Amino acid sequence: MENERMTHAEQAVLLWPLLALAARTQQILSYAAVEGYTGIARHGLKRALELIHDYCKRHGWPLLNTLVVSQQSGMPGERFPEDLSTLEIKVEQGRVFLFDWSGHDKPRPHDFQAA
């Protein structure tokens, strides 16, 4: 699959089940690990993760994108869509772990394009 030809919405769809599985197993993923699992360059993840963030916000769900962090800092990247403290990020990650992701339909590209 040539991920560089995927839209950001298609990348978000590809990321969603990986992040939902990480939530179910209570794992935090580095940008490098996500790149390894998906083939999406870690520097190209920003927009797809923002779409996931916006989708979760619209539905009132925990912010699934908080599970993707810098290997060095253990925190989401500097351009995280919201200005949250370290404590707020950790609380949000806990909410992500407790949420029933499998009990909701997996979003499709058009769901992210509506963002």
N, C-alpha and C positions, 0 to 999 in steps of 0.2 A: 504494500500500500504506500502510495506517495503522499505522506502527510502534508508536505508543503503545498499541495494543491487542495487541501481540505479548507473549507470555510471555518471561521472561528466557531460557528454554531455546530458544525460537524465535529470539530475537535472537542467541544464541550460534551457532545453526546458520547464520544469515545472515552472521555475522562469520567463521566458520571458513574458507570458501574465500578470502575476501579476505586473511586472515592467512597462509594456506598459500601463496597466490600471492606475497605480500610476502616470505615466507621464501625461496621459489624464486628470486626476483629480488633477494634480499638488500637489501630495503628496510625501513627503520624508518618507521612511520606515526604522525603526530600524531593526537591525539584529534579535532582539527578535520577532518583528512583523512578519518578513519573516519566521522565524522558526515556529511561530504559524500558519501562513497561509499554509505553505507547508509541515511541518513535518521534514524538513531538519535541523539538528542541526546547530545552528548559527556558531559554530566553524568549521563546515563542508562546509560552503558556499563559502569559499575562491576560490577554483578551479573553481566552476561553474560560479562565478561572473567574474573570469579572462577570461573564455571562452566567456562570453557575451561581455566583454571589447574588446577582440581581434576581435570578429566578427564585432562589431561596427566600430572599427578602420579600418578593411579591407574594409568595405563598405563606409567609409567616413561619418559615422553617428555620432550623439552625443553619448556620453558614457552613455548608459542606466544604467550601474552598479553604477553610482554616486548617484543614488537615495537610495541606501542602506547605512545606516550610523550607527555609534555607538550612542546609546541613551545618553551616557555621553557627548561626544564631539560634536555631530551633524555632524561629518565628517566621510568619509569612513575610514575603518580600516588602521592600520599602514602599512599593506602589500598591499596597493592599488597598482595596476600595474604601475602607473606612479607617479612621484614626482611632484604633483601639489600643488600650494598654496591654501589657503582658498578661496581667491578671484577667482582663476581659477576654483575651484570646484563649487563655486556658479554660475559662468558664465556658466559652462558646464551643471549644473542642469537646468538653464534657457533654454538652447538650447534643452535639453531633453524634457522639457515641451512644447516647440513650435513645435517639430518635429512630423510629421504625421506617427506615428507607425502603425496605422491600414491600411495605404495605401501601406504597404509592406508585403510580405509573411512572416509568422512566421517561423523562422528557425527550422529545424529538427535535430535530433542527429548527422547525418552525416555532417551537415553544421558546427557543432562545432568540430567534430573530425578532420576536414580538417584544423583546426587552428594550 
